[in-house]
């Protein structure tokens, strides 16, 4: 079989990904950036064809990115894109072996997600609904915390996705995967109040005063606004409500699998980070209450 240039292999791979629509636009853009970085590195090393790439070359690329100051998580993401590329080349019969096998990125120090405690959440959600915008924002934040949605999932919601009778919302998550998530009674009440403010036939749940779908950036600004207005001692970002939802559910139930389903995580390992938060919470209680843990005054 004739040699296939790295540039052409990457271009064709990215085109297929776009046609399949199996990944979100942000993920596709990340693959494009990562694979183009690999393509440029190959050019600097005079590596022209995919058949020229071996495990040594993949390790060299990872080491080069590390020396350049790229953090371990980003290097892991770069390698993930390469694994997907070379897996496709093997499936097509272009390569006999996968050069990414056995190549590992530097270990990532896991950063625990920031959460709010229950009192902080309740203070944030206690928004006075004296204006249409306040009613919208109250409904938005109530649903955010009640269902643990991603910010992109929340802004994309339409009224047809919400079953007010059953208390469920249909969410389109990462990888175009649908899931049904419960909606609490406080969120349902706030949503009903907001719906009465919208013109009949409005498609999206959350809209701006002009009736257009609320953007992710606009939602982020509203969360920051209310965190300040409600007297919280920190600037809250939307994902903190999702983290808080997961942490509070896990603390109460201990059911990691259920939290995985609610969050729409493909892998349980992604959800397991919340167990570290739970242990942190337990350790704090232990330090504060156990006679043998207390420091002498």
N, C-alpha and C positions, 0 to 999 in steps of 0.2 A: 504494500500500500504506500502511495506517495505521502510525503511529509505534509503536515498541516501546520500552517503558521500559527503562532500563539495569538496574534492579533485577530486573525479570522476565526479561530476557535472561540475566543472570548466574545466577539461580535455576534456570531451565530448563536451562542449559548444565551446571551442576554436577549436576543430577539425571540428565542423560544420561550424564555421565561415570561416575557411580555405578552406573548400570544396565549400562553396557558392561563394567565391571570390567577395563578395559584398563590401569589404573594401580594401583599399590600404594596402600594406605590413607594412608601418610605423604605421598605425592605429591598425592593428592586433597585432603588437609587443607591442603597448601601452596597449591594452586590456590584453595581456598576463602578462605584468609587474604588472598592477593594480590588476588583479584578483589573481595573485600569492601572492601579498602583503596581500590581504584580507585572503587568505588561511592560510598564516603564522600567521596572527593575530588570526584567529579562533583557530589554534592549541595552541597558547599561552593562550587562554581562555578556553581550553578544550571543544570547540564546534566542534562536529564531523560530524553531519548531517545537511543537508539544512533545515530540519524540526526544527532544534534547533535555527535557526536564526529568530529573531524578530526585530521590529523597534528599540528597545533598543540596540540590538547588532550592528545594522548598525550605529546608532548614536555614540556608543562607539568606533567603528572602525574609524569613521570620526574624533572624538575628539582625539583619540590616534595619528592619522596622523598629526593633527594640533599641538599637544604638541611636536611631533617629529621634528617640524619645516617645514613641507611640506606647500608650499604656497597654498592659497585658490583655485587658478586655477587648480592645480594638484589634490587637493581633489575633486573638481567638476568633473574632468575627472575620478577619481577613482569611484565616485558614479554613473557616467554615465555608466561605465562598469557593475557595480552591477545591475543597473536598467535593463539593457539589459539581463543580466543573469537570474534574477528572473522573468522577463517577459516571457522568454522562458520556465522556469520551470512551470509557471502557465499555459501556453498554452499546455504544455505536460500533465497537470493534476497532476503533482507531488506536487504542492503547491496549497492551496486554496486562499491564500492572498499574497500580495506583501509587504515584510518588508521594502522596500525602500520608500514606499509612505509617503509623508510628511517630509522626511529627506532632509534638505538643508545644503549645504556647506557654509562656511563663505563667505561673500560678497567679490567679486573681485573688486579691484580698477582698473578701466579700463585705460589701458595705450594707449595713442593715438599713431598711427603709425607715424614713421618719414617719411617726404616727402621732395622732392626737389622742389624749385620753378622753374618756366618755364625757367628762364635764366640759372639756374644750369643744367637743363636737356639738353638745347640746347648746352651748353658748353661741356657736357659729350659726346653728340652724334656727335660732330664736329671732328670726328676721321679722320686723314689723311689716305687715302686708298692707300698707296704706297707699301704695301706688301700684299700677300695673307692672312696672319693672321689678318692684320688690316682690310682687306675687310670683313673677316668672323666676326670679333668682331663688326664692324660697323653695319653689317646686323643683328647681334644678339641683340645688344642693341636697334637698331631702332625697331625691332619686339617686343622686351620686352616692350618698352614704348608705341608703337602703339596699342598693343592688350592687355596689362595688364595681361600677363600670369604669372603663377607660375613657379618657376625655374625648377621644375620637368616636367612640361608640355612642357616647351621650349626645354629641352634637348631630350625629347622623340619624338619630331616632325620629320616626314618624308616628303620628297618632295611630296608624293602622298596626303598629308593632306592639301597642299597649292594650292589654286585656284588663279593663278596669274591674270587671265582674270577678274574674279569677285571681286578680292581683298578680299578674305575670307580665313580663316584658320580653319580647323576642329581640335578641341582640346579635348583630353580625360582627364577629370578632376577627382576630388575626387569621390569615389563611382562608378568609371567607367562610369561616365555620360559624354556624348558628347555634345559639344556646338559649334556653328559657331561664329567666332569673326571677325569683319572687320580688314583689314590690310591697313594702310595708304600708300599714294603714295611714300613717302620718304623711308618707309620700303621696299616696293616692288622694288624700284629702287636699293636699297642696296642689297637686296636678289638676284636680277638678276645679279648684279656684282659679288657676291660671288659664285653663281651657275657656272659661267664661269670658276672659279678656280678649281672646283671639277672635278674628273674624271667622264666620262659618266656612268650612272647607279648607282651612289652613292645613298644609301637609305636614310640616315638621313640628315636632314638639316645642322646640325652643327657637324663637325668632327674635329679630331685632325690631325696633319700632317701625321700620319700613316693611316688615313682613317677610324679610329674607332669613334664611337659615343662619343661626348664630355660628360664628367661627370659633375654632379652638382658641385662638388668641383672645377673642372677646370674652370667652368663658373664663380664661385664666385671669383676666383683668377683674372680672366680677368677683371671683373667689378672693383675690387679693384685697379688693375693696371692702368686702364684708368682714374679712378677718381683722382688718383695721377698725372698721366701724363698730364691730361687736366687742372690741376691747381685748382681743387675743394678744398675747405677748410675742407673737411671731407672725411673719408673713406666710400665709398658707398657700400651697400650690395644689391644684386639683388632685394630683395623684396621691396626696396625703390622705384624702378621704377614702380612696380605694384601699390604701394600705391599712388605714384605721378600721375599715369594714372587715378586712381579712383577719386582722389581729384580734379584734373584739369577738368575732365569730369563733375563732380558734380557741381563745381563752375560755369561752363559755362552753363549747362543745367538745373540743379536743379531736374533732373529726377532720383530719387533714384532707381526705379524699373529697369530702363535701365542699370544703373551701376551694379545692382545685377545680371542681365542676363549676362552682359559682363564679370564679374568676376567669374561667375559660383558658386555663393553662394547659398546654399540650402535654407537658411533662411534670410529674409530681415533684421533681427536684427543684423546679422554679418556685413551687408553693412552699417548699420546706424552709425557706428563709424565714417564714413567719414563726416557725417553731423556735428559732433562735430568739426572736422577740419575746416569745412566751417564756422561754427559760430566763431571759433577762429580767422579765417582770417578776418571776418567781424568786430569782436570786435577790432582787431588791427587797421583796417582802421578807425573805429569810434574814437578810442583813439587818433589817429594821426591827424584827420581832424576836428572833431566836436569842435566848440569854447568852449563849456561847459565841454568838456572832457580833454582839454589840461591843463597840470599842469603849474602853474606860474613859470617863470624863475627866 
